[in-house]
Amino acid sequence: MVEIQERIEIDLGKFDASLKRISGITLEGKEKEIVELAKMYASDSGAWLRKGDLYTSFSSIAYAHGLMDSILKMHGLIE
């Protein structure tokens, strides 16, 4: 079974992969704002992880993924 800290670390890596997937896309207006917000949540997740607050870290990276998924979906990069 994957422990929560390991799961957060995996999810942080997956978030970085999502950023790479959108790197070639021209984002405009609110899309840029959503990506920046997602980046802030991912950064917060790393900070909470380093502080040992695993629950807040996990919820932060989960929210970051949700925001990023909306951008990926709008551009047809996920179903």
Backbone hydrogen bonds, N-H to C=O, Kabsch-Sander energy under -0.5 kcal/mol:
donor,donor_aa,acceptor,acceptor_aa,energy
7,R,3,E,-2.4
8,I,4,I,-2.4
9,E,5,Q,-2.3
10,I,6,E,-2.4
11,D,7,R,-2.6
12,L,8,I,-2.5
13,G,9,E,-1.7
14,K,10,I,-2.3
15,F,11,D,-2.1
16,D,12,L,-1.9
17,A,13,G,-1.9
18,S,14,K,-2.0
19,L,15,F,-2.1
20,K,16,D,-1.8
21,R,17,A,-1.8
22,I,18,S,-1.4
23,S,20,K,-0.9
25,I,22,I,-1.9
27,L,25,I,-0.8
31,E,28,E,-2.1
33,E,29,G,-1.6
34,I,30,K,-2.6
35,V,31,E,-2.4
36,E,32,K,-2.5
37,L,33,E,-2.4
38,A,34,I,-2.5
39,K,35,V,-2.5
40,M,36,E,-2.0
41,Y,37,L,-2.3
42,A,38,A,-2.4
43,S,39,K,-2.5
44,D,40,M,-2.7
45,S,41,Y,-2.2
46,G,42,A,-1.9
47,A,43,S,-2.1
48,W,44,D,-2.9
49,L,45,S,-2.4
50,R,46,G,-2.3
51,K,47,A,-1.4
52,G,48,W,-0.6
52,G,49,L,-1.1
53,D,48,W,-2.2
54,L,52,G,-1.5
57,S,53,D,-2.2
58,F,54,L,-2.6
59,S,55,Y,-2.2
60,S,56,T,-2.2
61,I,57,S,-2.2
62,A,58,F,-2.2
63,Y,59,S,-2.0
64,A,60,S,-2.2
65,H,61,I,-2.2
66,G,62,A,-1.9
67,L,63,Y,-2.2
68,M,64,A,-2.5
69,D,65,H,-3.0
70,S,66,G,-1.4
71,I,67,L,-1.2
72,L,68,M,-2.5
73,K,69,D,-2.7
74,M,70,S,-2.1
75,H,71,I,-1.4
76,G,73,K,-1.8
77,L,72,L,-3.1
78,I,72,L,-0.7
